[in-house]
Amino acid sequence: MAPKIAVFASGSGSNFQALHNAIEAQKLNAELVVMVTDKPEAFVVERANKVGVEALAFSPKTYDTKAAYEQAVIAALQQRGVEWIVLAGYMRLVSEVLLQAYPNRIVNIHPSLLPSFPGKDAIGQAIAHGVKVTGVTVHYVDEGMDTGPIIAQRAVNIIEGDVEATEAAIHRVEHELYTEALNQILK
Ligand code: GAR
């Protein structure tokens, strides 16, 4: 049986889309049972609806604590038999509550060669720093910001003077590398 995954996203959802496409094309052995977002207005919700993946939108502000928010998310995941959590542009730190419910079962993708340029706008940070090579990292999640054991990395050259082309190149690599890394660990 294919492992059941939930994809968490807060934005456009191009990585969600790539994972869905890889599963459909039988390049990724997983069942994408639900997309969870903390941003009900995010474009990823439209993408999920379009491809027929259940979208669960939470508004963390409406919970008294982060723990209460994550407990609600965990209940929804457990009801659906989710075994792995795949963060794909989920721009919120995961707390102990979620980490303990899914120990060593939460992974993240980040658009830099970690530990360089963690946090928001990693591509912008790399360009501003003047590095010539950046890349993509897939890693297990711990309580830190884009920390945790590295599963896979791939370098991407910065295209000087062309931010858009650099971003596009990084996203292309993300879409390939996430599938490869997940096939390696989802057993
Ligand atoms: C991706 O580049 C992902 O690596 C990044 O957010 C973007 C989401 O794009 N994640 C982080 O920066 C995590 N710190 P998407 O919504 O199109 O998949």
Residues whose N, C-alpha, C, O or C-beta is under 5 A from the ligand:
A	BS01	GAR	G11 S12 G13 S14 N15 F16 A88 G89 I109 H110 P111 G119
